[in-house]
Amino acid sequence: MNWTKQQVAFRLPKNIVDALDQEAAALTKQMGFEVTRTDVVESALREKLQSRLDAISEEVKELGGGMLIEDVEMSRRSKVTLTGTMGLTHLGELCQYTEADLLKQKLVGRKTLNEIEAVLDSYGLKLKAWR
């Protein structure tokens, strides 16, 4: 939704509008191009939405992530690597690792990695993204 300056000013108390204007002026000075109060509001809403999406993602991970690795259907090789070699007990712990981290483990090749990713996917979980 794109609001005009008048709509934002109409819907917000004066002290909030003043604070938004001050923030916009500071950002304009800092960035070297004009930033409007609407830009500040949209940015704040985007950050709040992303924060909520991250929280929901964590809740989903906890739901599927609470499964014990020993109770999940996967090959013995995968279970031995995850529980024995890596010392993991719950599926959710895998979300802290990248593909590269797993491929460094003894007995983990592309086939085992694909199996682990498929199991995680079936519970709505993913490996940590490479950065």
VEXFILUM-257539 format. One record per atom (N, C-alpha, C): residue number from 1; atom name; x, y, z; residue in three letters. Coordinates in Angstrom, 3 decimals. Layout:
{seq NUM; atom CA; px X; py Y; pz Z; type ALA}
...
//
This chain:
{seq 1; atom N; px 0.838; py -1.170; pz 0.000; type MET}
{seq 1; atom CA; px 0.000; py 0.000; pz 0.000; type MET}
{seq 1; atom C; px 0.885; py 1.236; pz 0.000; type MET}
{seq 2; atom N; px 0.656; py 2.122; pz -0.919; type ASN}
{seq 2; atom CA; px 1.409; py 3.380; pz -0.988; type ASN}
{seq 2; atom C; px 0.539; py 4.511; pz -0.463; type ASN}
{seq 3; atom N; px 1.000; py 5.122; pz 0.593; type TRP}
{seq 3; atom CA; px 0.284; py 6.248; pz 1.176; type TRP}
{seq 3; atom C; px 0.921; py 7.541; pz 0.729; type TRP}
{seq 4; atom N; px 0.084; py 8.544; pz 0.554; type THR}
{seq 4; atom CA; px 0.625; py 9.872; pz 0.269; type THR}
{seq 4; atom C; px 1.016; py 10.514; pz 1.593; type THR}
{seq 5; atom N; px 1.773; py 11.589; pz 1.531; type LYS}
{seq 5; atom CA; px 2.196; py 12.280; pz 2.750; type LYS}
{seq 5; atom C; px 0.987; py 12.745; pz 3.564; type LYS}
{seq 6; atom N; px -0.062; py 13.182; pz 2.883; type GLN}
{seq 6; atom CA; px -1.243; py 13.653; pz 3.580; type GLN}
{seq 6; atom C; px -1.930; py 12.514; pz 4.342; type GLN}
{seq 7; atom N; px -1.992; py 11.339; pz 3.730; type GLN}
{seq 7; atom CA; px -2.623; py 10.212; pz 4.402; type GLN}
{seq 7; atom C; px -1.829; py 9.790; pz 5.626; type GLN}
{seq 8; atom N; px -0.516; py 9.771; pz 5.520; type VAL}
{seq 8; atom CA; px 0.324; py 9.405; pz 6.661; type VAL}
{seq 8; atom C; px 0.145; py 10.430; pz 7.764; type VAL}
{seq 9; atom N; px 0.183; py 11.708; pz 7.405; type ALA}
{seq 9; atom CA; px 0.046; py 12.772; pz 8.391; type ALA}
{seq 9; atom C; px -1.329; py 12.712; pz 9.054; type ALA}
{seq 10; atom N; px -2.343; py 12.374; pz 8.283; type PHE}
{seq 10; atom CA; px -3.695; py 12.320; pz 8.819; type PHE}
{seq 10; atom C; px -3.858; py 11.169; pz 9.806; type PHE}
{seq 11; atom N; px -3.219; py 10.055; pz 9.562; type ARG}
{seq 11; atom CA; px -3.423; py 8.856; pz 10.373; type ARG}
{seq 11; atom C; px -2.515; py 8.784; pz 11.597; type ARG}
{seq 12; atom N; px -1.481; py 9.577; pz 11.648; type LEU}
{seq 12; atom CA; px -0.534; py 9.504; pz 12.752; type LEU}
{seq 12; atom C; px -0.603; py 10.760; pz 13.611; type LEU}
{seq 13; atom N; px -0.407; py 10.612; pz 14.931; type PRO}
{seq 13; atom CA; px -0.352; py 11.790; pz 15.795; type PRO}
{seq 13; atom C; px 0.817; py 12.696; pz 15.393; type PRO}
{seq 14; atom N; px 0.688; py 13.973; pz 15.696; type LYS}
{seq 14; atom CA; px 1.673; py 14.985; pz 15.296; type LYS}
{seq 14; atom C; px 3.082; py 14.635; pz 15.776; type LYS}
{seq 15; atom N; px 3.236; py 14.175; pz 17.028; type ASN}
{seq 15; atom CA; px 4.575; py 13.879; pz 17.531; type ASN}
{seq 15; atom C; px 5.250; py 12.747; pz 16.750; type ASN}
{seq 16; atom N; px 4.470; py 11.799; pz 16.270; type ILE}
{seq 16; atom CA; px 5.032; py 10.711; pz 15.470; type ILE}
{seq 16; atom C; px 5.427; py 11.228; pz 14.088; type ILE}
{seq 17; atom N; px 4.581; py 12.062; pz 13.513; type VAL}
{seq 17; atom CA; px 4.887; py 12.645; pz 12.207; type VAL}
{seq 17; atom C; px 6.158; py 13.473; pz 12.305; type VAL}
{seq 18; atom N; px 6.301; py 14.257; pz 13.366; type ASP}
{seq 18; atom CA; px 7.509; py 15.062; pz 13.561; type ASP}
{seq 18; atom C; px 8.750; py 14.166; pz 13.683; type ASP}
{seq 19; atom N; px 8.615; py 13.075; pz 14.424; type ALA}
{seq 19; atom CA; px 9.740; py 12.150; pz 14.582; type ALA}
{seq 19; atom C; px 10.108; py 11.523; pz 13.238; type ALA}
{seq 20; atom N; px 9.110; py 11.168; pz 12.449; type LEU}
{seq 20; atom CA; px 9.370; py 10.597; pz 11.126; type LEU}
{seq 20; atom C; px 10.050; py 11.613; pz 10.213; type LEU}
{seq 21; atom N; px 9.588; py 12.864; pz 10.284; type ASP}
{seq 21; atom CA; px 10.210; py 13.920; pz 9.485; type ASP}
{seq 21; atom C; px 11.668; py 14.125; pz 9.881; type ASP}
{seq 22; atom N; px 11.943; py 14.098; pz 11.181; type GLN}
{seq 22; atom CA; px 13.323; py 14.251; pz 11.656; type GLN}
{seq 22; atom C; px 14.196; py 13.091; pz 11.177; type GLN}
{seq 23; atom N; px 13.669; py 11.897; pz 11.262; type GLU}
{seq 23; atom CA; px 14.406; py 10.718; pz 10.797; type GLU}
{seq 23; atom C; px 14.671; py 10.801; pz 9.295; type GLU}
{seq 24; atom N; px 13.655; py 11.221; pz 8.541; type ALA}
{seq 24; atom CA; px 13.807; py 11.368; pz 7.090; type ALA}
{seq 24; atom C; px 14.865; py 12.418; pz 6.769; type ALA}
{seq 25; atom N; px 14.856; py 13.535; pz 7.498; type ALA}
{seq 25; atom CA; px 15.844; py 14.591; pz 7.268; type ALA}
{seq 25; atom C; px 17.251; py 14.095; pz 7.579; type ALA}
{seq 26; atom N; px 17.394; py 13.356; pz 8.662; type ALA}
{seq 26; atom CA; px 18.712; py 12.816; pz 9.032; type ALA}
{seq 26; atom C; px 19.206; py 11.831; pz 7.971; type ALA}
{seq 27; atom N; px 18.312; py 10.967; pz 7.495; type LEU}
{seq 27; atom CA; px 18.697; py 10.006; pz 6.467; type LEU}
{seq 27; atom C; px 19.019; py 10.701; pz 5.146; type LEU}
{seq 28; atom N; px 18.268; py 11.745; pz 4.823; type THR}
{seq 28; atom CA; px 18.530; py 12.501; pz 3.601; type THR}
{seq 28; atom C; px 19.928; py 13.088; pz 3.649; type THR}
{seq 29; atom N; px 20.271; py 13.664; pz 4.788; type LYS}
{seq 29; atom CA; px 21.596; py 14.260; pz 4.959; type LYS}
{seq 29; atom C; px 22.690; py 13.184; pz 4.893; type LYS}
{seq 30; atom N; px 22.447; py 12.063; pz 5.536; type GLN}
{seq 30; atom CA; px 23.434; py 10.978; pz 5.596; type GLN}
{seq 30; atom C; px 23.611; py 10.285; pz 4.241; type GLN}
{seq 31; atom N; px 22.513; py 10.040; pz 3.540; type MET}
{seq 31; atom CA; px 22.566; py 9.269; pz 2.303; type MET}
{seq 31; atom C; px 22.897; py 10.117; pz 1.079; type MET}
{seq 32; atom N; px 22.629; py 11.391; pz 1.135; type GLY}
{seq 32; atom CA; px 22.920; py 12.244; pz -0.005; type GLY}
{seq 32; atom C; px 21.802; py 12.302; pz -1.028; type GLY}
{seq 33; atom N; px 20.646; py 11.717; pz -0.732; type PHE}
{seq 33; atom CA; px 19.479; py 11.841; pz -1.592; type PHE}
{seq 33; atom C; px 18.247; py 11.941; pz -0.705; type PHE}
{seq 34; atom N; px 17.152; py 12.426; pz -1.288; type GLU}
{seq 34; atom CA; px 15.966; py 12.689; pz -0.479; type GLU}
{seq 34; atom C; px 15.301; py 11.405; pz 0.016; type GLU}
{seq 35; atom N; px 15.042; py 11.371; pz 1.308; type VAL}
{seq 35; atom CA; px 14.306; py 10.286; pz 1.933; type VAL}
{seq 35; atom C; px 13.053; py 10.919; pz 2.544; type VAL}
{seq 36; atom N; px 11.897; py 10.365; pz 2.228; type THR}
{seq 36; atom CA; px 10.642; py 10.931; pz 2.734; type THR}
{seq 36; atom C; px 10.164; py 10.177; pz 3.965; type THR}
{seq 37; atom N; px 9.200; py 10.763; pz 4.639; type ARG}
{seq 37; atom CA; px 8.626; py 10.104; pz 5.818; type ARG}
{seq 37; atom C; px 7.978; py 8.786; pz 5.403; type ARG}
{seq 38; atom N; px 7.420; py 8.735; pz 4.200; type THR}
{seq 38; atom CA; px 6.828; py 7.494; pz 3.694; type THR}
{seq 38; atom C; px 7.894; py 6.405; pz 3.564; type THR}
{seq 39; atom N; px 9.077; py 6.788; pz 3.089; type ASP}
{seq 39; atom CA; px 10.181; py 5.826; pz 2.980; type ASP}
{seq 39; atom C; px 10.552; py 5.269; pz 4.353; type ASP}
{seq 40; atom N; px 10.565; py 6.138; pz 5.358; type VAL}
{seq 40; atom CA; px 10.916; py 5.724; pz 6.717; type VAL}
{seq 40; atom C; px 9.869; py 4.746; pz 7.252; type VAL}
{seq 41; atom N; px 8.594; py 5.054; pz 7.026; type VAL}
{seq 41; atom CA; px 7.513; py 4.174; pz 7.481; type VAL}
{seq 41; atom C; px 7.595; py 2.826; pz 6.771; type VAL}
{seq 42; atom N; px 7.766; py 2.847; pz 5.454; type GLU}
{seq 42; atom CA; px 7.852; py 1.593; pz 4.703; type GLU}
{seq 42; atom C; px 9.039; py 0.752; pz 5.155; type GLU}
{seq 43; atom N; px 10.161; py 1.402; pz 5.410; type SER}
{seq 43; atom CA; px 11.348; py 0.687; pz 5.878; type SER}
{seq 43; atom C; px 11.097; py 0.052; pz 7.240; type SER}
{seq 44; atom N; px 10.478; py 0.806; pz 8.135; type ALA}
{seq 44; atom CA; px 10.175; py 0.275; pz 9.473; type ALA}
{seq 44; atom C; px 9.201; py -0.899; pz 9.385; type ALA}
{seq 45; atom N; px 8.190; py -0.773; pz 8.525; type LEU}
{seq 45; atom CA; px 7.232; py -1.868; pz 8.356; type LEU}
{seq 45; atom C; px 7.897; py -3.109; pz 7.767; type LEU}
{seq 46; atom N; px 8.787; py -2.892; pz 6.793; type ARG}
{seq 46; atom CA; px 9.526; py -4.016; pz 6.203; type ARG}
{seq 46; atom C; px 10.362; py -4.735; pz 7.260; type ARG}
{seq 47; atom N; px 11.057; py -3.951; pz 8.097; type GLU}
{seq 47; atom CA; px 11.892; py -4.546; pz 9.150; type GLU}
{seq 47; atom C; px 11.031; py -5.322; pz 10.143; type GLU}
{seq 48; atom N; px 9.885; py -4.760; pz 10.525; type LYS}
{seq 48; atom CA; px 8.985; py -5.425; pz 11.469; type LYS}
{seq 48; atom C; px 8.450; py -6.719; pz 10.867; type LYS}
{seq 49; atom N; px 8.057; py -6.673; pz 9.596; type LEU}
{seq 49; atom CA; px 7.553; py -7.857; pz 8.919; type LEU}
{seq 49; atom C; px 8.637; py -8.927; pz 8.827; type LEU}
{seq 50; atom N; px 9.860; py -8.533; pz 8.465; type GLN}
{seq 50; atom CA; px 10.954; py -9.501; pz 8.372; type GLN}
{seq 50; atom C; px 11.241; py -10.123; pz 9.732; type GLN}
{seq 51; atom N; px 11.179; py -9.312; pz 10.774; type SER}
{seq 51; atom CA; px 11.395; py -9.808; pz 12.129; type SER}
{seq 51; atom C; px 10.333; py -10.846; pz 12.497; type SER}
{seq 52; atom N; px 9.092; py -10.566; pz 12.146; type ARG}
{seq 52; atom CA; px 8.002; py -11.506; pz 12.442; type ARG}
{seq 52; atom C; px 8.147; py -12.786; pz 11.618; type ARG}
{seq 53; atom N; px 8.537; py -12.655; pz 10.356; type LEU}
{seq 53; atom CA; px 8.757; py -13.838; pz 9.522; type LEU}
{seq 53; atom C; px 9.880; py -14.698; pz 10.076; type LEU}
{seq 54; atom N; px 10.942; py -14.065; pz 10.565; type ASP}
{seq 54; atom CA; px 12.046; py -14.804; pz 11.178; type ASP}
{seq 54; atom C; px 11.575; py -15.553; pz 12.426; type ASP}
{seq 55; atom N; px 10.729; py -14.892; pz 13.238; type ALA}
{seq 55; atom CA; px 10.207; py -15.531; pz 14.445; type ALA}
{seq 55; atom C; px 9.334; py -16.730; pz 14.094; type ALA}
{seq 56; atom N; px 8.493; py -16.574; pz 13.069; type ILE}
{seq 56; atom CA; px 7.640; py -17.679; pz 12.634; type ILE}
{seq 56; atom C; px 8.495; py -18.830; pz 12.116; type ILE}
{seq 57; atom N; px 9.539; py -18.493; pz 11.373; type SER}
{seq 57; atom CA; px 10.452; py -19.513; pz 10.856; type SER}
{seq 57; atom C; px 11.098; py -20.293; pz 11.999; type SER}
{seq 58; atom N; px 11.475; py -19.588; pz 13.057; type GLU}
{seq 58; atom CA; px 12.076; py -20.251; pz 14.222; type GLU}
{seq 58; atom C; px 11.068; py -21.169; pz 14.901; type GLU}
{seq 59; atom N; px 9.802; py -20.732; pz 15.002; type GLU}
{seq 59; atom CA; px 8.759; py -21.564; pz 15.608; type GLU}
{seq 59; atom C; px 8.560; py -22.842; pz 14.799; type GLU}
{seq 60; atom N; px 8.557; py -22.705; pz 13.474; type VAL}
{seq 60; atom CA; px 8.391; py -23.877; pz 12.606; type VAL}
{seq 60; atom C; px 9.562; py -24.830; pz 12.792; type VAL}
{seq 61; atom N; px 10.753; py -24.278; pz 12.862; type LYS}
{seq 61; atom CA; px 11.934; py -25.118; pz 13.061; type LYS}
{seq 61; atom C; px 11.846; py -25.881; pz 14.373; type LYS}
{seq 62; atom N; px 11.360; py -25.207; pz 15.404; type GLU}
{seq 62; atom CA; px 11.238; py -25.865; pz 16.702; type GLU}
{seq 62; atom C; px 10.235; py -27.008; pz 16.658; type GLU}
{seq 63; atom N; px 9.156; py -26.839; pz 15.908; type LEU}
{seq 63; atom CA; px 8.153; py -27.897; pz 15.819; type LEU}
{seq 63; atom C; px 8.732; py -29.155; pz 15.177; type LEU}
{seq 64; atom N; px 9.354; py -29.008; pz 14.024; type GLY}
{seq 64; atom CA; px 9.949; py -30.159; pz 13.352; type GLY}
{seq 64; atom C; px 11.303; py -30.496; pz 13.919; type GLY}
{seq 65; atom N; px 11.978; py -29.490; pz 14.438; type GLY}
{seq 65; atom CA; px 13.332; py -29.665; pz 14.936; type GLY}
{seq 65; atom C; px 13.420; py -30.434; pz 16.237; type GLY}
{seq 66; atom N; px 12.286; py -30.636; pz 16.895; type GLY}
{seq 66; atom CA; px 12.299; py -31.376; pz 18.149; type GLY}
{seq 66; atom C; px 12.355; py -32.884; pz 17.956; type GLY}
{seq 67; atom N; px 12.235; py -33.328; pz 16.719; type MET}
{seq 67; atom CA; px 12.291; py -34.765; pz 16.428; type MET}
{seq 67; atom C; px 13.682; py -35.316; pz 16.719; type MET}
{seq 68; atom N; px 13.716; py -36.462; pz 17.369; type LEU}
{seq 68; atom CA; px 14.995; py -37.135; pz 17.596; type LEU}
{seq 68; atom C; px 15.480; py -37.743; pz 16.284; type LEU}
{seq 69; atom N; px 16.759; py -37.605; pz 16.022; type ILE}
{seq 69; atom CA; px 17.325; py -38.153; pz 14.784; type ILE}
{seq 69; atom C; px 17.115; py -39.663; pz 14.723; type ILE}
{seq 70; atom N; px 17.223; py -40.323; pz 15.863; type GLU}
{seq 70; atom CA; px 17.053; py -41.781; pz 15.880; type GLU}
{seq 70; atom C; px 15.636; py -42.213; pz 15.516; type GLU}
{seq 71; atom N; px 14.654; py -41.313; pz 15.656; type ASP}
{seq 71; atom CA; px 13.263; py -41.640; pz 15.324; type ASP}
{seq 71; atom C; px 12.890; py -41.325; pz 13.882; type ASP}
{seq 72; atom N; px 13.789; py -40.670; pz 13.159; type VAL}
{seq 72; atom CA; px 13.522; py -40.270; pz 11.783; type VAL}
{seq 72; atom C; px 13.961; py -41.385; pz 10.846; type VAL}
{seq 73; atom N; px 13.175; py -41.603; pz 9.791; type GLU}
{seq 73; atom CA; px 13.522; py -42.649; pz 8.832; type GLU}
{seq 73; atom C; px 14.589; py -42.145; pz 7.869; type GLU}
{seq 74; atom N; px 15.797; py -42.692; pz 8.032; type MET}
{seq 74; atom CA; px 16.913; py -42.407; pz 7.129; type MET}
{seq 74; atom C; px 17.927; py -43.533; pz 7.253; type MET}
{seq 75; atom N; px 18.891; py -43.560; pz 6.366; type SER}
{seq 75; atom CA; px 19.866; py -44.651; pz 6.341; type SER}
{seq 75; atom C; px 20.704; py -44.680; pz 7.614; type SER}
{seq 76; atom N; px 21.207; py -45.855; pz 7.896; type ARG}
{seq 76; atom CA; px 22.072; py -46.028; pz 9.079; type ARG}
{seq 76; atom C; px 23.299; py -45.133; pz 8.972; type ARG}
{seq 77; atom N; px 23.868; py -45.038; pz 7.780; type ARG}
{seq 77; atom CA; px 25.054; py -44.197; pz 7.561; type ARG}
{seq 77; atom C; px 24.778; py -42.757; pz 7.984; type ARG}
{seq 78; atom N; px 23.634; py -42.223; pz 7.578; type SER}
{seq 78; atom CA; px 23.289; py -40.845; pz 7.931; type SER}
{seq 78; atom C; px 23.113; py -40.694; pz 9.434; type SER}
{seq 79; atom N; px 22.406; py -41.645; pz 10.044; type LYS}
{seq 79; atom CA; px 22.175; py -41.577; pz 11.490; type LYS}
{seq 79; atom C; px 23.488; py -41.670; pz 12.266; type LYS}
{seq 80; atom N; px 24.374; py -42.591; pz 11.855; type VAL}
{seq 80; atom CA; px 25.663; py -42.745; pz 12.538; type VAL}
{seq 80; atom C; px 26.488; py -41.462; pz 12.428; type VAL}
{seq 81; atom N; px 26.495; py -40.874; pz 11.247; type THR}
{seq 81; atom CA; px 27.251; py -39.634; pz 11.054; type THR}
{seq 81; atom C; px 26.696; py -38.519; pz 11.928; type THR}
{seq 82; atom N; px 25.386; py -38.348; pz 11.918; type LEU}
{seq 82; atom CA; px 24.771; py -37.247; pz 12.650; type LEU}
{seq 82; atom C; px 24.843; py -37.425; pz 14.165; type LEU}
{seq 83; atom N; px 24.525; py -38.628; pz 14.640; type THR}
{seq 83; atom CA; px 24.497; py -38.841; pz 16.083; type THR}
{seq 83; atom C; px 25.866; py -39.190; pz 16.649; type THR}
{seq 84; atom N; px 26.589; py -40.057; pz 15.964; type GLY}
{seq 84; atom CA; px 27.885; py -40.497; pz 16.484; type GLY}
{seq 84; atom C; px 29.001; py -39.514; pz 16.215; type GLY}
{seq 85; atom N; px 29.284; py -39.268; pz 14.953; type THR}
{seq 85; atom CA; px 30.399; py -38.408; pz 14.563; type THR}
{seq 85; atom C; px 30.170; py -36.951; pz 14.963; type THR}
{seq 86; atom N; px 28.971; py -36.434; pz 14.680; type MET}
{seq 86; atom CA; px 28.701; py -35.015; pz 14.941; type MET}
{seq 86; atom C; px 28.105; py -34.764; pz 16.323; type MET}
{seq 87; atom N; px 27.605; py -35.807; pz 16.972; type GLY}
{seq 87; atom CA; px 27.054; py -35.664; pz 18.320; type GLY}
{seq 87; atom C; px 25.700; py -34.967; pz 18.388; type GLY}
{seq 88; atom N; px 24.931; py -35.014; pz 17.297; type LEU}
{seq 88; atom CA; px 23.616; py -34.378; pz 17.278; type LEU}
{seq 88; atom C; px 22.558; py -35.345; pz 17.796; type LEU}
{seq 89; atom N; px 21.512; py -34.802; pz 18.370; type THR}
{seq 89; atom CA; px 20.414; py -35.643; pz 18.847; type THR}
{seq 89; atom C; px 19.085; py -35.286; pz 18.199; type THR}
{seq 90; atom N; px 18.883; py -34.014; pz 17.888; type HIS}
{seq 90; atom CA; px 17.613; py -33.551; pz 17.328; type HIS}
{seq 90; atom C; px 17.786; py -33.027; pz 15.908; type HIS}
{seq 91; atom N; px 16.766; py -33.212; pz 15.117; type LEU}
{seq 91; atom CA; px 16.773; py -32.779; pz 13.727; type LEU}
{seq 91; atom C; px 17.031; py -31.273; pz 13.599; type LEU}
{seq 92; atom N; px 16.480; py -30.494; pz 14.493; type GLY}
{seq 92; atom CA; px 16.636; py -29.040; pz 14.450; type GLY}
{seq 92; atom C; px 18.080; py -28.578; pz 14.561; type GLY}
{seq 93; atom N; px 18.922; py -29.373; pz 15.194; type GLU}
{seq 93; atom CA; px 20.335; py -29.010; pz 15.333; type GLU}
{seq 93; atom C; px 21.040; py -28.935; pz 13.981; type GLU}
{seq 94; atom N; px 20.530; py -29.671; pz 13.013; type LEU}
{seq 94; atom CA; px 21.130; py -29.675; pz 11.672; type LEU}
{seq 94; atom C; px 21.015; py -28.322; pz 10.982; type LEU}
{seq 95; atom N; px 20.039; py -27.528; pz 11.378; type CYS}
{seq 95; atom CA; px 19.801; py -26.231; pz 10.733; type CYS}
{seq 95; atom C; px 20.953; py -25.249; pz 10.976; type CYS}
{seq 96; atom N; px 21.854; py -25.582; pz 11.880; type GLN}
{seq 96; atom CA; px 23.010; py -24.735; pz 12.165; type GLN}
{seq 96; atom C; px 24.165; py -24.997; pz 11.198; type GLN}
{seq 97; atom N; px 24.040; py -26.027; pz 10.390; type TYR}
{seq 97; atom CA; px 25.123; py -26.449; pz 9.512; type TYR}
{seq 97; atom C; px 24.817; py -26.139; pz 8.051; type TYR}
{seq 98; atom N; px 25.870; py -25.886; pz 7.276; type THR}
{seq 98; atom CA; px 25.741; py -25.685; pz 5.835; type THR}
{seq 98; atom C; px 26.026; py -27.006; pz 5.127; type THR}
{seq 99; atom N; px 25.767; py -27.037; pz 3.829; type GLU}
{seq 99; atom CA; px 26.122; py -28.223; pz 3.035; type GLU}
{seq 99; atom C; px 27.615; py -28.500; pz 3.161; type GLU}
{seq 100; atom N; px 28.415; py -27.443; pz 3.094; type ALA}
{seq 100; atom CA; px 29.872; py -27.598; pz 3.172; type ALA}
{seq 100; atom C; px 30.288; py -28.221; pz 4.504; type ALA}
{seq 101; atom N; px 29.627; py -27.797; pz 5.593; type ASP}
{seq 101; atom CA; px 29.937; py -28.372; pz 6.907; type ASP}
{seq 101; atom C; px 29.684; py -29.878; pz 6.905; type ASP}
{seq 102; atom N; px 28.572; py -30.291; pz 6.329; type LEU}
{seq 102; atom CA; px 28.236; py -31.714; pz 6.318; type LEU}
{seq 102; atom C; px 29.163; py -32.500; pz 5.401; type LEU}
{seq 103; atom N; px 29.500; py -31.925; pz 4.256; type LEU}
{seq 103; atom CA; px 30.380; py -32.627; pz 3.316; type LEU}
{seq 103; atom C; px 31.785; py -32.829; pz 3.870; type LEU}
{seq 104; atom N; px 32.161; py -32.060; pz 4.878; type LYS}
{seq 104; atom CA; px 33.469; py -32.223; pz 5.522; type LYS}
{seq 104; atom C; px 33.485; py -33.427; pz 6.468; type LYS}
{seq 105; atom N; px 32.313; py -33.934; pz 6.821; type GLN}
{seq 105; atom CA; px 32.214; py -35.051; pz 7.761; type GLN}
{seq 105; atom C; px 32.561; py -36.369; pz 7.069; type GLN}
{seq 106; atom N; px 33.193; py -37.228; pz 7.819; type LYS}
{seq 106; atom CA; px 33.505; py -38.557; pz 7.315; type LYS}
{seq 106; atom C; px 32.192; py -39.292; pz 7.027; type LYS}
{seq 107; atom N; px 32.130; py -40.019; pz 5.954; type LEU}
{seq 107; atom CA; px 30.971; py -40.795; pz 5.499; type LEU}
{seq 107; atom C; px 29.872; py -39.958; pz 4.845; type LEU}
{seq 108; atom N; px 30.064; py -38.649; pz 4.715; type VAL}
{seq 108; atom CA; px 29.024; py -37.833; pz 4.070; type VAL}
{seq 108; atom C; px 29.480; py -37.442; pz 2.682; type VAL}
{seq 109; atom N; px 28.746; py -37.943; pz 1.705; type GLY}
{seq 109; atom CA; px 28.965; py -37.561; pz 0.314; type GLY}
{seq 109; atom C; px 27.690; py -36.922; pz -0.214; type GLY}
{seq 110; atom N; px 27.630; py -36.737; pz -1.508; type ARG}
{seq 110; atom CA; px 26.478; py -36.073; pz -2.122; type ARG}
{seq 110; atom C; px 25.186; py -36.859; pz -1.862; type ARG}
{seq 111; atom N; px 25.241; py -38.196; pz -1.952; type LYS}
{seq 111; atom CA; px 24.045; py -39.012; pz -1.766; type LYS}
{seq 111; atom C; px 23.505; py -38.881; pz -0.337; type LYS}
{seq 112; atom N; px 24.391; py -38.956; pz 0.652; type THR}
{seq 112; atom CA; px 23.984; py -38.803; pz 2.054; type THR}
{seq 112; atom C; px 23.448; py -37.397; pz 2.305; type THR}
{seq 113; atom N; px 24.131; py -36.415; pz 1.742; type LEU}
{seq 113; atom CA; px 23.688; py -35.027; pz 1.897; type LEU}
{seq 113; atom C; px 22.286; py -34.838; pz 1.316; type LEU}
{seq 114; atom N; px 22.041; py -35.399; pz 0.136; type ASN}
{seq 114; atom CA; px 20.715; py -35.305; pz -0.480; type ASN}
{seq 114; atom C; px 19.645; py -35.948; pz 0.405; type ASN}
{seq 115; atom N; px 19.992; py -37.089; pz 1.020; type GLU}
{seq 115; atom CA; px 19.052; py -37.766; pz 1.907; type GLU}
{seq 115; atom C; px 18.740; py -36.891; pz 3.128; type GLU}
{seq 116; atom N; px 19.760; py -36.308; pz 3.714; type ILE}
{seq 116; atom CA; px 19.577; py -35.446; pz 4.889; type ILE}
{seq 116; atom C; px 18.715; py -34.239; pz 4.530; type ILE}
{seq 117; atom N; px 18.995; py -33.630; pz 3.381; type GLU}
{seq 117; atom CA; px 18.206; py -32.469; pz 2.956; type GLU}
{seq 117; atom C; px 16.747; py -32.852; pz 2.706; type GLU}
{seq 118; atom N; px 16.511; py -34.040; pz 2.154; type ALA}
{seq 118; atom CA; px 15.143; py -34.497; pz 1.907; type ALA}
{seq 118; atom C; px 14.395; py -34.707; pz 3.222; type ALA}
{seq 119; atom N; px 15.075; py -35.277; pz 4.206; type VAL}
{seq 119; atom CA; px 14.455; py -35.483; pz 5.513; type VAL}
{seq 119; atom C; px 14.123; py -34.140; pz 6.152; type VAL}
{seq 120; atom N; px 15.077; py -33.214; pz 6.113; type LEU}
{seq 120; atom CA; px 14.829; py -31.878; pz 6.672; type LEU}
{seq 120; atom C; px 13.644; py -31.218; pz 5.976; type LEU}
{seq 121; atom N; px 13.618; py -31.324; pz 4.655; type ASP}
{seq 121; atom CA; px 12.544; py -30.715; pz 3.874; type ASP}
{seq 121; atom C; px 11.183; py -31.291; pz 4.259; type ASP}
{seq 122; atom N; px 11.137; py -32.580; pz 4.547; type SER}
{seq 122; atom CA; px 9.865; py -33.205; pz 4.915; type SER}
{seq 122; atom C; px 9.327; py -32.668; pz 6.242; type SER}
{seq 123; atom N; px 10.198; py -32.083; pz 7.056; type TYR}
{seq 123; atom CA; px 9.785; py -31.470; pz 8.318; type TYR}
{seq 123; atom C; px 9.762; py -29.947; pz 8.240; type TYR}
{seq 124; atom N; px 9.912; py -29.407; pz 7.038; type GLY}
{seq 124; atom CA; px 9.883; py -27.960; pz 6.858; type GLY}
{seq 124; atom C; px 11.142; py -27.258; pz 7.333; type GLY}
{seq 125; atom N; px 12.247; py -27.981; pz 7.374; type LEU}
{seq 125; atom CA; px 13.526; py -27.424; pz 7.832; type LEU}
{seq 125; atom C; px 14.507; py -27.349; pz 6.679; type LEU}
{seq 126; atom N; px 15.535; py -26.529; pz 6.852; type LYS}
{seq 126; atom CA; px 16.586; py -26.383; pz 5.826; type LYS}
{seq 126; atom C; px 17.936; py -26.242; pz 6.499; type LYS}
{seq 127; atom N; px 18.966; py -26.613; pz 5.746; type LEU}
{seq 127; atom CA; px 20.319; py -26.361; pz 6.212; type LEU}
{seq 127; atom C; px 20.596; py -24.861; pz 6.177; type LEU}
{seq 128; atom N; px 21.551; py -24.430; pz 6.959; type LYS}
{seq 128; atom CA; px 21.937; py -23.024; pz 6.988; type LYS}
{seq 128; atom C; px 22.473; py -22.638; pz 5.613; type LYS}
{seq 129; atom N; px 22.109; py -21.446; pz 5.158; type ALA}
{seq 129; atom CA; px 22.570; py -20.958; pz 3.853; type ALA}
{seq 129; atom C; px 24.042; py -20.591; pz 3.905; type ALA}
{seq 130; atom N; px 24.719; py -20.783; pz 2.797; type TRP}
{seq 130; atom CA; px 26.139; py -20.402; pz 2.713; type TRP}
{seq 130; atom C; px 26.224; py -18.900; pz 2.731; type TRP}
{seq 131; atom N; px 27.216; py -18.349; pz 3.423; type ARG}
{seq 131; atom CA; px 27.392; py -16.887; pz 3.454; type ARG}
{seq 131; atom C; px 28.818; py -16.537; pz 3.257; type ARG}
//
